[in-house]
């Protein structure tokens, strides 16, 4: 059986192949097979501020002051964060920062150590 992906808009599993296009019958979204192949190649590739590829367990440093939402705390420039975990969410990195606790960071604000 072919490996047909779920719809990127509504996550429907009822997608079907029509020529060289995938079609979702639930939301009427259509997309090319080549777009799916390109997305699969770029999936889970996280890059830091300098363009270095980040991996789970890496150590990174913060490149600018980051305010913590709902608090008066600030993550200062140069703060080293060890043992990061990459996630596919609105923020790319889950980590623990000493003195602050569990945090979510975007990869564009860190660089690999």
N, CA, C and O atoms as CSV, one atom per row, in Angstrom:
chain,resi,resn,atom,element,x,y,z
A,1,UNK,N,N,0.840,-1.179,0.000
A,1,UNK,CA,C,0.000,0.000,0.000
A,1,UNK,C,C,0.888,1.245,0.000
A,1,UNK,O,O,1.938,1.260,0.643
A,2,UNK,N,N,0.472,2.281,-0.714
A,2,UNK,CA,C,1.267,3.498,-0.786
A,2,UNK,C,C,1.178,4.279,0.514
A,2,UNK,O,O,0.226,4.139,1.281
A,3,UNK,N,N,2.171,5.089,0.740
A,3,UNK,CA,C,2.248,5.885,1.960
A,3,UNK,C,C,1.713,7.283,1.679
A,3,UNK,O,O,2.486,8.180,1.342
A,4,UNK,N,N,0.413,7.481,1.810
A,4,UNK,CA,C,-0.208,8.775,1.536
A,4,UNK,C,C,-0.251,9.569,2.840
A,4,UNK,O,O,-0.742,9.067,3.851
A,5,UNK,N,N,0.263,10.818,2.830
A,5,UNK,CA,C,0.307,11.610,4.054
A,5,UNK,C,C,-1.068,12.140,4.445
A,5,UNK,O,O,-2.003,12.135,3.644
A,6,UNK,N,N,-1.175,12.597,5.693
A,6,UNK,CA,C,-2.402,13.238,6.142
A,6,UNK,C,C,-2.461,14.653,5.570
A,6,UNK,O,O,-1.438,15.203,5.163
A,7,UNK,N,N,-3.636,15.230,5.540
A,7,UNK,CA,C,-3.823,16.582,5.033
A,7,UNK,C,C,-3.086,17.582,5.927
A,7,UNK,O,O,-3.256,17.539,7.146
A,8,UNK,N,N,-2.273,18.479,5.362
A,8,UNK,CA,C,-1.544,19.446,6.184
A,8,UNK,C,C,-2.439,20.527,6.796
A,8,UNK,O,O,-2.021,21.212,7.729
A,9,UNK,N,N,-3.664,20.689,6.285
A,9,UNK,CA,C,-4.547,21.718,6.832
A,9,UNK,C,C,-5.473,21.176,7.916
A,9,UNK,O,O,-5.619,21.801,8.967
A,10,UNK,N,N,-6.100,20.028,7.679
A,10,UNK,CA,C,-7.094,19.530,8.641
A,10,UNK,C,C,-6.704,18.194,9.269
A,10,UNK,O,O,-7.464,17.662,10.079
A,11,UNK,N,N,-5.543,17.639,8.921
A,11,UNK,CA,C,-5.039,16.364,9.443
A,11,UNK,C,C,-5.966,15.181,9.156
A,11,UNK,O,O,-5.996,14.213,9.916
A,12,UNK,N,N,-6.705,15.263,8.079
A,12,UNK,CA,C,-7.598,14.174,7.685
A,12,UNK,C,C,-6.783,13.002,7.152
A,12,UNK,O,O,-5.768,13.191,6.483
A,13,UNK,N,N,-7.232,11.812,7.451
A,13,UNK,CA,C,-6.545,10.609,6.966
A,13,UNK,C,C,-7.145,10.096,5.653
A,13,UNK,O,O,-6.677,9.092,5.116
A,14,UNK,N,N,-8.160,10.764,5.138
A,14,UNK,CA,C,-8.860,10.305,3.945
A,14,UNK,C,C,-8.339,10.953,2.662
A,14,UNK,O,O,-9.102,11.117,1.710
A,15,UNK,N,N,-7.091,11.313,2.618
A,15,UNK,CA,C,-6.475,11.930,1.448
A,15,UNK,C,C,-6.330,10.892,0.342
A,15,UNK,O,O,-6.043,9.724,0.606
A,16,UNK,N,N,-6.531,11.326,-0.894
A,16,UNK,CA,C,-6.337,10.411,-2.018
A,16,UNK,C,C,-5.462,11.064,-3.075
A,16,UNK,O,O,-5.297,12.284,-3.096
A,17,UNK,N,N,-4.908,10.245,-3.947
A,17,UNK,CA,C,-4.003,10.682,-5.003
A,17,UNK,C,C,-4.792,10.880,-6.291
A,17,UNK,O,O,-5.533,9.990,-6.708
A,18,UNK,N,N,-4.636,12.047,-6.930
A,18,UNK,CA,C,-5.301,12.359,-8.182
A,18,UNK,C,C,-4.247,12.875,-9.155
A,18,UNK,O,O,-3.914,14.060,-9.140
A,19,UNK,N,N,-3.724,11.994,-9.996
A,19,UNK,CA,C,-2.637,12.362,-10.910
A,19,UNK,C,C,-1.359,12.567,-10.113
A,19,UNK,O,O,-0.861,11.631,-9.488
A,20,UNK,N,N,-0.818,13.796,-10.131
A,20,UNK,CA,C,0.367,14.086,-9.326
A,20,UNK,C,C,0.026,15.072,-8.200
A,20,UNK,O,O,0.885,15.823,-7.739
A,21,UNK,N,N,-1.238,15.057,-7.766
A,21,UNK,CA,C,-1.713,15.924,-6.683
A,21,UNK,C,C,-2.383,15.083,-5.606
A,21,UNK,O,O,-3.066,14.104,-5.908
A,22,UNK,N,N,-2.187,15.467,-4.354
A,22,UNK,CA,C,-2.952,14.896,-3.249
A,22,UNK,C,C,-4.179,15.768,-3.041
A,22,UNK,O,O,-4.099,16.991,-3.161
A,23,UNK,N,N,-5.328,15.143,-2.725
A,23,UNK,CA,C,-6.575,15.867,-2.531
A,23,UNK,C,C,-7.200,15.405,-1.219
A,23,UNK,O,O,-7.261,14.209,-0.936
A,24,UNK,N,N,-7.665,16.373,-0.416
A,24,UNK,CA,C,-8.368,16.070,0.827
A,24,UNK,C,C,-9.862,16.268,0.585
A,24,UNK,O,O,-10.283,17.378,0.259
A,25,UNK,N,N,-10.672,15.224,0.733
A,25,UNK,CA,C,-12.110,15.367,0.486
A,25,UNK,C,C,-12.843,16.128,1.589
A,25,UNK,O,O,-13.962,16.593,1.372
A,26,UNK,N,N,-12.237,16.263,2.757
A,26,UNK,CA,C,-12.920,16.933,3.863
A,26,UNK,C,C,-12.810,18.455,3.795
A,26,UNK,O,O,-13.789,19.158,4.048
A,27,UNK,N,N,-11.619,18.969,3.454
A,27,UNK,CA,C,-11.448,20.426,3.414
A,27,UNK,C,C,-11.166,20.941,2.002
A,27,UNK,O,O,-11.015,22.148,1.811
A,28,UNK,N,N,-11.092,20.050,1.011
A,28,UNK,CA,C,-10.854,20.383,-0.400
A,28,UNK,C,C,-9.477,20.973,-0.658
A,28,UNK,O,O,-9.276,21.661,-1.659
A,29,UNK,N,N,-8.528,20.712,0.230
A,29,UNK,CA,C,-7.153,21.192,0.036
A,29,UNK,C,C,-6.443,20.274,-0.961
A,29,UNK,O,O,-6.560,19.050,-0.889
A,30,UNK,N,N,-5.705,20.885,-1.890
A,30,UNK,CA,C,-4.926,20.120,-2.871
A,30,UNK,C,C,-3.480,20.580,-2.787
A,30,UNK,O,O,-3.208,21.770,-2.628
A,31,UNK,N,N,-2.546,19.628,-2.895
A,31,UNK,CA,C,-1.133,19.966,-2.904
A,31,UNK,C,C,-0.366,18.959,-3.729
A,31,UNK,O,O,-0.792,17.818,-3.910
A,32,UNK,N,N,0.773,19.405,-4.226
A,32,UNK,CA,C,1.586,18.614,-5.143
A,32,UNK,C,C,2.382,17.547,-4.402
A,32,UNK,O,O,2.721,17.710,-3.230
A,33,UNK,N,N,2.674,16.459,-5.096
A,33,UNK,CA,C,3.507,15.397,-4.522
A,33,UNK,C,C,4.902,15.939,-4.237
A,33,UNK,O,O,5.508,15.573,-3.230
A,34,UNK,N,N,5.424,16.807,-5.107
A,34,UNK,CA,C,6.772,17.345,-4.929
A,34,UNK,C,C,6.870,18.212,-3.679
A,34,UNK,O,O,7.927,18.244,-3.048
A,35,UNK,N,N,5.806,18.914,-3.301
A,35,UNK,CA,C,5.805,19.709,-2.075
A,35,UNK,C,C,5.940,18.798,-0.868
A,35,UNK,O,O,6.654,19.133,0.077
A,36,UNK,N,N,5.274,17.661,-0.879
A,36,UNK,CA,C,5.357,16.706,0.215
A,36,UNK,C,C,6.762,16.138,0.339
A,36,UNK,O,O,7.258,15.961,1.451
A,37,UNK,N,N,7.404,15.853,-0.773
A,37,UNK,CA,C,8.773,15.334,-0.761
A,37,UNK,C,C,9.733,16.383,-0.217
A,37,UNK,O,O,10.622,16.052,0.567
A,38,UNK,N,N,9.572,17.648,-0.620
A,38,UNK,CA,C,10.431,18.715,-0.125
A,38,UNK,C,C,10.249,18.918,1.370
A,38,UNK,O,O,11.229,19.110,2.089
A,39,UNK,N,N,8.999,18.878,1.855
A,39,UNK,CA,C,8.740,19.049,3.283
A,39,UNK,C,C,9.336,17.912,4.095
A,39,UNK,O,O,9.810,18.136,5.208
A,40,UNK,N,N,9.321,16.699,3.563
A,40,UNK,CA,C,9.879,15.555,4.279
A,40,UNK,C,C,11.392,15.695,4.422
A,40,UNK,O,O,11.963,15.258,5.421
A,41,UNK,N,N,12.042,16.302,3.429
A,41,UNK,CA,C,13.485,16.492,3.505
A,41,UNK,C,C,13.860,17.536,4.538
A,41,UNK,O,O,14.903,17.410,5.180
A,42,UNK,N,N,13.033,18.578,4.719
A,42,UNK,CA,C,13.351,19.670,5.624
A,42,UNK,C,C,12.755,19.483,7.014
A,42,UNK,O,O,12.968,20.322,7.890
A,43,UNK,N,N,12.023,18.419,7.230
A,43,UNK,CA,C,11.366,18.186,8.495
A,43,UNK,C,C,12.395,17.925,9.586
A,43,UNK,O,O,13.379,17.217,9.370
A,44,UNK,N,N,12.160,18.500,10.757
A,44,UNK,CA,C,13.006,18.323,11.931
A,44,UNK,C,C,14.434,18.797,11.727
A,44,UNK,O,O,15.356,18.220,12.305
A,45,UNK,N,N,14.641,19.821,10.931
A,45,UNK,CA,C,15.955,20.427,10.795
A,45,UNK,C,C,15.896,21.786,11.469
A,45,UNK,O,O,15.253,22.712,10.975
A,46,UNK,N,N,16.573,21.894,12.602
A,46,UNK,CA,C,16.585,23.133,13.355
A,46,UNK,C,C,17.969,23.738,13.278
A,46,UNK,O,O,18.971,23.052,13.481
A,47,UNK,N,N,18.019,25.030,12.982
A,47,UNK,CA,C,19.292,25.734,12.863
A,47,UNK,C,C,19.316,26.879,13.857
A,47,UNK,O,O,18.304,27.542,14.087
A,48,UNK,N,N,20.488,27.105,14.445
A,48,UNK,CA,C,20.672,28.206,15.368
A,48,UNK,C,C,20.844,29.518,14.632
A,48,UNK,O,O,20.705,29.573,13.410
A,49,UNK,N,N,21.148,30.579,15.372
A,49,UNK,CA,C,21.289,31.914,14.803
A,49,UNK,C,C,22.424,31.987,13.787
A,49,UNK,O,O,22.343,32.766,12.837
A,50,UNK,N,N,23.471,31.200,13.962
A,50,UNK,CA,C,24.609,31.223,13.037
A,50,UNK,C,C,24.461,30.213,11.905
A,50,UNK,O,O,25.361,30.100,11.073
A,51,UNK,N,N,23.368,29.486,11.848
A,51,UNK,CA,C,23.138,28.533,10.771
A,51,UNK,C,C,23.625,27.130,11.069
A,51,UNK,O,O,23.553,26.260,10.200
A,52,UNK,N,N,24.122,26.882,12.286
A,52,UNK,CA,C,24.566,25.535,12.647
A,52,UNK,C,C,23.358,24.666,12.984
A,52,UNK,O,O,22.406,25.138,13.604
A,53,UNK,N,N,23.396,23.413,12.581
A,53,UNK,CA,C,22.311,22.484,12.854
A,53,UNK,C,C,22.319,22.108,14.325
A,53,UNK,O,O,23.361,21.761,14.881
A,54,UNK,N,N,21.146,22.178,14.957
A,54,UNK,CA,C,21.006,21.823,16.369
A,54,UNK,C,C,20.488,20.400,16.485
A,54,UNK,O,O,19.699,19.949,15.655
A,55,UNK,N,N,20.935,19.691,17.522
A,55,UNK,CA,C,20.502,18.319,17.799
A,55,UNK,C,C,20.075,18.216,19.251
A,55,UNK,O,O,20.447,19.050,20.076
A,56,UNK,N,N,19.284,17.177,19.563
A,56,UNK,CA,C,18.919,16.922,20.957
A,56,UNK,C,C,20.177,16.726,21.792
A,56,UNK,O,O,21.115,16.050,21.369
A,57,UNK,N,N,20.190,17.327,22.996
A,57,UNK,CA,C,21.313,17.157,23.899
A,57,UNK,C,C,22.427,18.175,23.718
A,57,UNK,O,O,23.379,18.175,24.500
A,58,UNK,N,N,22.344,19.037,22.721
A,58,UNK,CA,C,23.373,20.056,22.499
A,58,UNK,C,C,23.354,21.097,23.610
A,58,UNK,O,O,22.377,21.222,24.349
A,59,UNK,N,N,24.447,21.837,23.713
A,59,UNK,CA,C,24.527,22.997,24.591
A,59,UNK,C,C,24.501,24.239,23.708
A,59,UNK,O,O,25.170,24.284,22.676
A,60,UNK,N,N,23.734,25.239,24.108
A,60,UNK,CA,C,23.604,26.464,23.343
A,60,UNK,C,C,23.752,27.663,24.271
A,60,UNK,O,O,23.645,27.529,25.489
A,61,UNK,N,N,23.999,28.836,23.691
A,61,UNK,CA,C,23.991,30.081,24.451
A,61,UNK,C,C,22.972,31.027,23.843
A,61,UNK,O,O,22.727,31.004,22.637
A,62,UNK,N,N,22.387,31.850,24.682
A,62,UNK,CA,C,21.381,32.821,24.260
A,62,UNK,C,C,22.100,34.030,23.671
A,62,UNK,O,O,23.086,34.496,24.243
A,63,UNK,N,N,21.620,34.550,22.526
A,63,UNK,CA,C,22.323,35.644,21.847
A,63,UNK,C,C,21.710,37.023,22.106
A,63,UNK,O,O,22.269,38.030,21.671
A,64,UNK,N,N,20.577,37.089,22.803
A,64,UNK,CA,C,19.995,38.384,23.163
A,64,UNK,C,C,19.161,38.226,24.423
A,64,UNK,O,O,18.726,37.123,24.754
A,65,UNK,N,N,18.938,39.338,25.130
A,65,UNK,CA,C,18.115,39.297,26.329
A,65,UNK,C,C,16.693,38.897,25.948
A,65,UNK,O,O,16.104,39.455,25.022
A,66,UNK,N,N,16.151,37.917,26.677
A,66,UNK,CA,C,14.795,37.435,26.412
A,66,UNK,C,C,13.949,37.612,27.663
A,66,UNK,O,O,14.291,37.088,28.723
A,67,UNK,N,N,12.850,38.347,27.548
A,67,UNK,CA,C,11.936,38.526,28.671
A,67,UNK,C,C,11.104,37.267,28.832
A,67,UNK,O,O,10.699,36.652,27.845
A,68,UNK,N,N,10.848,36.882,30.079
A,68,UNK,CA,C,10.033,35.709,30.366
A,68,UNK,C,C,8.596,36.178,30.525
A,68,UNK,O,O,8.304,37.027,31.368
A,69,UNK,N,N,7.700,35.629,29.717
A,69,UNK,CA,C,6.294,36.036,29.771
A,69,UNK,C,C,5.706,35.764,31.150
A,69,UNK,O,O,5.959,34.717,31.745
A,70,UNK,N,N,4.921,36.711,31.653
A,70,UNK,CA,C,4.241,36.544,32.921
A,70,UNK,C,C,5.149,36.687,34.124
A,70,UNK,O,O,4.775,36.309,35.234
A,71,UNK,N,N,6.330,37.226,33.917
A,71,UNK,CA,C,7.295,37.355,35.007
A,71,UNK,C,C,8.181,38.568,34.739
A,71,UNK,O,O,8.221,39.091,33.625
A,72,UNK,N,N,8.886,39.004,35.771
A,72,UNK,CA,C,9.826,40.108,35.590
A,72,UNK,C,C,11.234,39.588,35.317
A,72,UNK,O,O,12.184,40.368,35.244
A,73,UNK,N,N,11.370,38.260,35.165
A,73,UNK,CA,C,12.677,37.662,34.915
A,73,UNK,C,C,13.133,37.893,33.476
A,73,UNK,O,O,12.316,38.049,32.568
A,74,UNK,N,N,14.456,37.913,33.285
A,74,UNK,CA,C,15.043,38.077,31.962
A,74,UNK,C,C,16.154,37.045,31.806
A,74,UNK,O,O,16.983,36.876,32.700
A,75,UNK,N,N,16.164,36.356,30.664
A,75,UNK,CA,C,17.268,35.455,30.327
A,75,UNK,C,C,18.314,36.323,29.649
A,75,UNK,O,O,18.075,36.857,28.566
A,76,UNK,N,N,19.471,36.464,30.281
A,76,UNK,CA,C,20.499,37.393,29.803
A,76,UNK,C,C,21.297,36.823,28.635
A,76,UNK,O,O,21.357,35.609,28.441
A,77,UNK,N,N,21.910,37.720,27.859
A,77,UNK,CA,C,22.798,37.346,26.762
A,77,UNK,C,C,23.939,36.504,27.325
A,77,UNK,O,O,24.492,36.829,28.376
A,78,UNK,N,N,24.289,35.431,26.634
A,78,UNK,CA,C,25.400,34.590,27.051
A,78,UNK,C,C,25.022,33.482,28.013
A,78,UNK,O,O,25.882,32.697,28.413
A,79,UNK,N,N,23.747,33.399,28.398
A,79,UNK,CA,C,23.317,32.327,29.287
A,79,UNK,C,C,23.486,30.996,28.577
A,79,UNK,O,O,22.982,30.804,27.471
A,80,UNK,N,N,24.202,30.073,29.221
A,80,UNK,CA,C,24.446,28.765,28.615
A,80,UNK,C,C,23.324,27.815,29.013
A,80,UNK,O,O,22.962,27.718,30.185
A,81,UNK,N,N,22.790,27.129,28.038
A,81,UNK,CA,C,21.712,26.166,28.249
A,81,UNK,C,C,22.225,24.812,27.797
A,81,UNK,O,O,22.600,24.639,26.637
A,82,UNK,N,N,22.241,23.841,28.720
A,82,UNK,CA,C,22.741,22.502,28.403
A,82,UNK,C,C,21.581,21.550,28.150
A,82,UNK,O,O,20.465,21.763,28.624
A,83,UNK,N,N,21.865,20.511,27.401
A,83,UNK,CA,C,20.937,19.398,27.198
A,83,UNK,C,C,19.565,19.854,26.691
A,83,UNK,O,O,18.545,19.618,27.338
A,84,UNK,N,N,19.553,20.508,25.526
A,84,UNK,CA,C,18.293,20.976,24.952
A,84,UNK,C,C,17.526,19.809,24.333
A,84,UNK,O,O,18.112,18.789,23.970
A,85,UNK,N,N,16.215,19.972,24.219
A,85,UNK,CA,C,15.373,18.990,23.546
A,85,UNK,C,C,14.610,19.711,22.440
A,85,UNK,O,O,13.919,20.695,22.705
A,86,UNK,N,N,14.727,19.236,21.216
A,86,UNK,CA,C,14.074,19.861,20.075
A,86,UNK,C,C,12.649,19.341,19.938
A,86,UNK,O,O,12.404,18.139,20.036
A,87,UNK,N,N,11.720,20.250,19.713
A,87,UNK,CA,C,10.310,19.897,19.553
A,87,UNK,C,C,9.765,20.596,18.313
A,87,UNK,O,O,10.278,21.636,17.901
A,88,UNK,N,N,8.731,20.023,17.727
A,88,UNK,CA,C,8.113,20.601,16.537
A,88,UNK,C,C,6.847,21.344,16.980
A,88,UNK,O,O,5.741,20.809,16.910
A,89,UNK,N,N,7.034,22.576,17.433
A,89,UNK,CA,C,5.947,23.365,17.997
A,89,UNK,C,C,6.182,24.820,17.608
A,89,UNK,O,O,7.025,25.089,16.751
A,90,UNK,N,N,5.464,25.764,18.209
A,90,UNK,CA,C,5.713,27.163,17.884
A,90,UNK,C,C,7.079,27.621,18.402
A,90,UNK,O,O,7.661,28.565,17.868
A,91,UNK,N,N,7.589,26.954,19.443
A,91,UNK,CA,C,8.957,27.146,19.899
A,91,UNK,C,C,9.717,25.871,19.559
A,91,UNK,O,O,9.145,24.781,19.589
A,92,UNK,N,N,11.006,26.000,19.234
A,92,UNK,CA,C,11.774,24.857,18.760
A,92,UNK,C,C,12.483,24.086,19.863
A,92,UNK,O,O,12.807,22.912,19.679
A,93,UNK,N,N,12.734,24.722,21.011
A,93,UNK,CA,C,13.599,24.135,22.028
A,93,UNK,C,C,12.888,24.103,23.375
A,93,UNK,O,O,12.339,25.113,23.816
A,94,UNK,N,N,12.899,22.945,24.029
A,94,UNK,CA,C,12.504,22.812,25.429
A,94,UNK,C,C,13.777,22.639,26.231
A,94,UNK,O,O,14.648,21.855,25.854
A,95,UNK,N,N,13.895,23.365,27.340
A,95,UNK,CA,C,15.114,23.283,28.134
A,95,UNK,C,C,14.834,23.734,29.559
A,95,UNK,O,O,13.747,24.220,29.871
A,96,UNK,N,N,15.829,23.564,30.414
A,96,UNK,CA,C,15.784,24.085,31.769
A,96,UNK,C,C,16.936,25.058,31.920
A,96,UNK,O,O,18.080,24.744,31.589
A,97,UNK,N,N,16.625,26.240,32.423
A,97,UNK,CA,C,17.639,27.262,32.658
A,97,UNK,C,C,17.761,27.432,34.162
A,97,UNK,O,O,16.769,27.655,34.855
A,98,UNK,N,N,18.995,27.324,34.664
A,98,UNK,CA,C,19.203,27.438,36.108
A,98,UNK,C,C,18.791,28.830,36.585
A,98,UNK,O,O,19.126,29.836,35.958
A,99,UNK,N,N,18.067,28.874,37.692
A,99,UNK,CA,C,17.575,30.126,38.245
A,99,UNK,C,C,16.228,30.541,37.698
A,99,UNK,O,O,15.574,31.418,38.262
A,100,UNK,N,N,15.799,29.923,36.602
A,100,UNK,CA,C,14.515,30.289,35.994
A,100,UNK,C,C,13.592,29.082,35.934
A,100,UNK,O,O,12.424,29.183,36.308
A,101,UNK,N,N,14.097,27.939,35.467
A,101,UNK,CA,C,13.295,26.728,35.384
A,101,UNK,C,C,13.056,26.309,33.947
A,101,UNK,O,O,13.841,26.633,33.056
A,102,UNK,N,N,11.974,25.593,33.727
A,102,UNK,CA,C,11.650,25.077,32.399
A,102,UNK,C,C,11.281,26.229,31.470
A,102,UNK,O,O,10.521,27.123,31.841
A,103,UNK,N,N,11.831,26.193,30.255
A,103,UNK,CA,C,11.614,27.261,29.284
A,103,UNK,C,C,11.416,26.670,27.897
A,103,UNK,O,O,11.813,25.537,27.624
A,104,UNK,N,N,10.800,27.448,27.035
A,104,UNK,CA,C,10.709,27.140,25.615
A,104,UNK,C,C,11.370,28.294,24.875
A,104,UNK,O,O,11.042,29.459,25.099
A,105,UNK,N,N,12.308,27.955,23.988
A,105,UNK,CA,C,13.040,28.973,23.241
A,105,UNK,C,C,12.881,28.750,21.747
A,105,UNK,O,O,12.615,27.636,21.297
A,106,UNK,N,N,13.045,29.815,20.989
A,106,UNK,CA,C,13.092,29.696,19.542
A,106,UNK,C,C,14.548,29.559,19.126
A,106,UNK,O,O,15.426,30.196,19.707
A,107,UNK,N,N,14.804,28.731,18.126
A,107,UNK,CA,C,16.175,28.463,17.710
A,107,UNK,C,C,16.866,29.700,17.135
A,107,UNK,O,O,18.095,29.739,17.088
A,108,UNK,N,N,16.130,30.690,16.705
A,108,UNK,CA,C,16.744,31.890,16.130
A,108,UNK,C,C,17.421,32.768,17.183
A,108,UNK,O,O,18.158,33.689,16.832
A,109,UNK,N,N,17.178,32.495,18.484
A,109,UNK,CA,C,17.777,33.290,19.553
A,109,UNK,C,C,18.902,32.567,20.275
A,109,UNK,O,O,19.356,33.031,21.321
A,110,UNK,N,N,19.358,31.450,19.746
A,110,UNK,CA,C,20.469,30.713,20.377
A,110,UNK,C,C,21.525,30.378,19.345
A,110,UNK,O,O,21.258,30.347,18.144
A,111,UNK,N,N,22.726,30.128,19.833
A,111,UNK,CA,C,23.788,29.624,18.962
A,111,UNK,C,C,24.434,28.442,19.643
A,111,UNK,O,O,24.501,28.368,20.870
A,112,UNK,N,N,24.912,27.514,18.821
A,112,UNK,CA,C,25.506,26.290,19.322
A,112,UNK,C,C,26.859,26.587,19.954
A,112,UNK,O,O,27.639,27.378,19.425
A,113,UNK,N,N,27.136,25.942,21.100
A,113,UNK,CA,C,28.417,26.140,21.785
A,113,UNK,C,C,29.459,25.232,21.197
A,113,UNK,O,O,30.609,25.245,21.636
